[in-house]
Amino acid sequence: MQRSCRQSVFILQIALTAWACIASALLADEPVPEGLTKLRDMQTPTAQTLLNETPIDWIVLLNEDVLRVHQISPRPFPLQERKQAIAAKEVERIRLAGEAKDRVTREIEELSRLIVTLPDETDRREFSLPIRQIRAVIHHEELVLRRIELLYAENQLSLAYELLSRLQREHPNWSGVNEAGQNFLSLEARQKLKDGQPESALRLLNELYERNPRFPELQTTLAAVTKILAESAIANRQFSRAQYFLNHLNKKFPNDPVYQQFEKELGRQATEIMQKADEAAAGKDFRTASQLARQSVQRWPLLNSLAGPFKRHAERDQQLHIGVTELPGQHRAYPFPTLADEQFERLTHVSLFEIDRLKDGVAYYKTRLFDDWEPRFLGRRWTLTLRQFHQPHESLRAVSAYEIAQRIQSRVDPSSSEYDERLASFLDSVEINSPTQLTLHFRRVPARIEPLLASVAFSHLATTSREDSNTSKSENEPVGGFRLVSEDLANNKKDQGTEESLREIFYRRAIPESDRQKQFHISEIVVHHFESPERVVQALQRGDIDMTSGLPDVLLRQLQRNDLFNRQFFIQKIQQPVTHLLQFNPNSVPLKTVELRNALAFAVDRPRILNDFVLRDSKSPNGRLVSTPYYSNNPAANNELVPRQFDLSAGLALALAARHKLQGTLPALTMVVAPGEVAKEAAEEIARSWRQIGLTINVVHTDDSPPEQWDIAYRTLQMPEPALELWPFLSADQKNTIVGLKSYPDWIRQQLIQVDRAGSPTSINSSLKELDRLLVNSTTLIPLWEVDQFLIVRKNIHGFPQNPVHSFQNIEQWTLDAWYPKELPQ
Amino acid sequence: MRNSFGFSGIVRRSVQHNLLFAILLLCITGIAQGQSPKPEKPPVHSPVTPLNLRPYKIAVVISSSGDSTVSAETIKRWEIECQHLLTSWHSGSWNTDFHTASSSITNNELAAYTRTAPAPHWHISGSDKTIGVTLSCHTGSLAIASREWDQLSQTYGPVSQAECHDEREFANEIATTITQAFRPIVELKLRPDGEIEGVIQAGEFPSQHQTASHIDQGDMLLPFLRVLNRKQELVAIQPIPWTYLQVTGTDRAQVECTMHSTFQSPFPKSSRRVSTWALRERPSYPKTVVTIIPRGKKQTPLAATRCELINITPESTSPASPRQLLTDRNGSLALETDPEHPLKRLTVFSGQSVLARVPIVVGIVPELELDVPDDSARLAVEGEIAILESELLDLVATREIVMARIRTAADQERWAKVDSLLAELDQLPSQQAFLARIDKLQLNSIFAAQQAKDRVAELRIKRMCETIRTSAQKHLDHTRLNDLKTNVTTERQQFEKRSM
């Protein structure tokens, strides 16, 4: 109180002094202002004053006294121009007379006064100050700049930045603001560098470069930052990253000594590595040679001398680099095989029959093992004749009828871990006619033999350094396809991998191609795991990977619209879309209540989630709502089914009914979600809707710890053969067993049996349609939508199918032209 | 398979008879030995000798295979020793003749006969029972297999097997397997009070091998009928399916039984031409595979059908918890033999209905077929009813929600909204439409049941449809709908009057 009083008195004194001064100035020609602080004694206001208090301008009078006033206008005040204008008017007045002279006199009087208000909040009076008494006006903004410079000197950059940002926001064109900003960037960059944050320093220097490329010592600082970043990247074997920083420096300041130093060093290393690759190739170690050649061009791709040897080594042992967001066998909380599991299983398995194409939703099969397969006795016996010769590019060895019979036997032997109850119910016995021919005796005639035998496959597990001594040589000898290479070979992954990938796994052609080949094919597949689809696309564009599939639709459409991308990559539609659906656990106690299941079904807004979360564009042709768990164009799909329309109120009513039926409590439901960003977002949105109707939903994503029991599963799957795959899909144990269907009602079980026993495609389809109706209408599952899948392949890859059934179809026939990015990354 | 290495099988000769019994035995044995075999004569015994005193005529046919170190003389010696043993064990109750098979009998051949297969080529006419014995000698060990053919029931018993490595025990083992293959015969009588009692053939004679050759409390009897014509010639032998008699008490040749049957009265009324017999059967197979077949559809057994297996225990003990089972793709259940609780009850379900409830003794036969009614039509209706119930729930919930919205909109005097909601309400399926669906379902499924002549299924279908119909009539009642419309119209009119 006392303090404010003293301030008021002080202000009043100043005001009175100022008033006396002004009044004397107005009354006298040579006023002598008294009681004001001299300019030399004035202190630059503190940052807090400048930020928090009313902006004040300083008016420096002729006697160096400083008058503090509220901000004057116009700003900046043109003092010199005003004085010149007064002088000009006075000259003009001399020549005039009468009214004109009076008018000019009035104009001079107006120009000669500066209206000011004193910084006293209680005194709102305006005072007129003669211009000729003013030596200078020091604006509030200039005071701020002065304080900023002082703060720079004291290294209080954050406070300085606060002042500067306000100044930039309010008066971006004020003289000195730009320079202060540049100084700030330079000082901040140096500070960041000192704090060990070179990336931040680089960002600031880039900004500074944009504002003023000729800023003093900018090149030196940028070179220092680049050196630190490049050295760090090289130490972490992130050569692409190092190249990016060096290229960045070189573009801004060509031929900087730092760039030249690294160019020389990395070039030398690249040459040395390529020499090692040549040596490895001379020693017939083509895999190492190819890997070293890739490392060499990754080290410094600008050397022209690398192109020739790289082509030689890369095309001899062709290594395909694939980017994925899901690796097989990596999903802890999801209790079903994932799409990635199935995708990579196709690489390592040689099936007796495999899907060749889909026509009108029906799968057509081919075989690599048999020349001929003929039915006899109205299909009760099938004689299979084995192929004896294979093309050199086929990763396949000659298989004997005994081996095939042994594989089939293991599937029909109840004591075997591979026992297939369904196959065993059809197959009676296997008769080996000769080393190249066998006959299958069926006790029941299957509608189609190919899908039945497609599940019989030769597989290759990871090769370990110590082979099991008990297994015979023939059992260990691979039949074909690709095999997962063990971890000991994957140790050098950083040399092979991309810098952003989290993990790599290696698949190697099980049967290597002969040296005498003229044209070699893909011998190794390196799968790079990225944390997001965006990272996959980045790696594609950088040249780190050659192929990917399963990108989210929104990202895919962006790439389809990108002309530059389309010049470098093929984007091929895969014939099998991915179906998304919600499956209810038949063993879940609360979900046995039909009211609860129906409530859940009502509360899923399928069209909105498809458009907003899955496709992110209602006009996208790559996704559609479905009413079946299999493809919508499959002849067995019951497209006449109308799933429940979204009605949150009906859902709420049914949830209340379910609560009543469950003795007043609705237990929390656990939903496990298939891997993938799209599934994750869609599942979260569905769970949000369910929470709106009063349900407690725990969403368990793939990386979470596995739940004790799940109630609902958000599944993504591909089901080309519903007659075969629907049973294990519904079964609790994911196998073709009767026991797995124990919890389903008898009428669903019997309909499944009817599908299983159907003897013709027509009866299979009609039984499946009926089963589909029962499943959807009894809310055993909620079909959501299907999304088309696309394969993205760099254009240096040849031989892949135009309409692939899956990502790795006929991959042993693919060839790869040597390619690497011939420019440094930008 | 049983191995024997010691003297455990040595016969004890300390048989104690009473005098009268001994005299009677000697007489009967003498008569039996004095009879010359008459192959063509049917096995109808003289009515003079009561059944409880009538010894079995047993022909043992021995066939050997294996290495040549076993000579015919050795086998003959074993036969003689074996006959001595059997005579001493079953003195008086068995008249045993040993024969050598004219053609070889193999173990596989013995095992291959089904229970009701025709008489084997090694059957000796005139005997009550023919027991085929195969001996396989391999490197000093003897594998023995015996199987009985019972002339009265014209059925085979289970194969009794043993393996012996001690040559001194060979004859003993052969006699033991023969004894184990033997199934005693009981003539049954249905008492007026409904209890069943029986007389064991030759049951008055004591035996050294009581457990093997006689009937004990807890043993299971499989009954069958012998139908004769006026000339007392055999016309047919009818096994009584899914009927077992559990022996509750024995007194020399007399047995008392408790019946376990899927039928209420499996035995016909007493008749001179129909006699009721039973064979004692003991579980000898490790499991019994029961195949469930819908009537008239043998090619499509009932796969994935829910079944329940429960031990049948005396009423005094607490009931066991049932085992839930599912038939496999071949419509079969593999039931394992349980020596503790041989008698079980198998219940076959189809949806909410019970298709069959039968007693079963697991292990007596390797395979069984259970005929059940074809319930597919009724089961399909059950599925449709479940779906209709689900749709009814949806409909009722949606209807209630729309009606509540109409009330809210009317309260807020938003008449355009009321109109659109009323239109939405009219779009919902009406009670008539829903009932028409139920009628159509009922009509079609009852027609299918009538075609299949399944009266029970027809009744069940009617009952199920009636339940859902009642529910639909209750929850899709017109009255509330009409009341709502009337109220809304009244409120609207009042609003319009106020507005004017």
Chai-1 contact restraints between the chains, C-beta under 6 A:
chainA,res_idxA,chainB,res_idxB,connection_type,confidence,min_distance_angstrom,max_distance_angstrom,comment,restraint_id
A,S425,B,R329,contact,1.0,0.0,6.0,A-B,restraint_1
A,V594,B,S390,contact,1.0,0.0,6.0,A-B,restraint_2
A,E595,B,L393,contact,1.0,0.0,6.0,A-B,restraint_3
A,N598,B,L393,contact,1.0,0.0,6.0,A-B,restraint_4
A,N598,B,D394,contact,1.0,0.0,6.0,A-B,restraint_5
A,S649,B,I401,contact,1.0,0.0,6.0,A-B,restraint_6
A,A650,B,A397,contact,1.0,0.0,6.0,A-B,restraint_7
A,A650,B,T398,contact,1.0,0.0,6.0,A-B,restraint_8
A,A650,B,I401,contact,1.0,0.0,6.0,A-B,restraint_9
A,A653,B,A397,contact,1.0,0.0,6.0,A-B,restraint_10
A,A653,B,I401,contact,1.0,0.0,6.0,A-B,restraint_11
A,L654,B,A397,contact,1.0,0.0,6.0,A-B,restraint_12
A,I738,B,A304,contact,1.0,0.0,6.0,A-B,restraint_13
A,I738,B,L326,contact,1.0,0.0,6.0,A-B,restraint_14
A,I738,B,D328,contact,1.0,0.0,6.0,A-B,restraint_15
A,D746,B,G351,contact,1.0,0.0,6.0,A-B,restraint_16
A,W747,B,L379,contact,1.0,0.0,6.0,A-B,restraint_17
A,W747,B,E382,contact,1.0,0.0,6.0,A-B,restraint_18
A,W747,B,G383,contact,1.0,0.0,6.0,A-B,restraint_19
A,R749,B,A304,contact,1.0,0.0,6.0,A-B,restraint_20
A,I753,B,A303,contact,1.0,0.0,6.0,A-B,restraint_21
A,I753,B,A304,contact,1.0,0.0,6.0,A-B,restraint_22
A,L774,B,G383,contact,1.0,0.0,6.0,A-B,restraint_23
A,N777,B,I387,contact,1.0,0.0,6.0,A-B,restraint_24
A,S778,B,A386,contact,1.0,0.0,6.0,A-B,restraint_25
A,S778,B,I387,contact,1.0,0.0,6.0,A-B,restraint_26
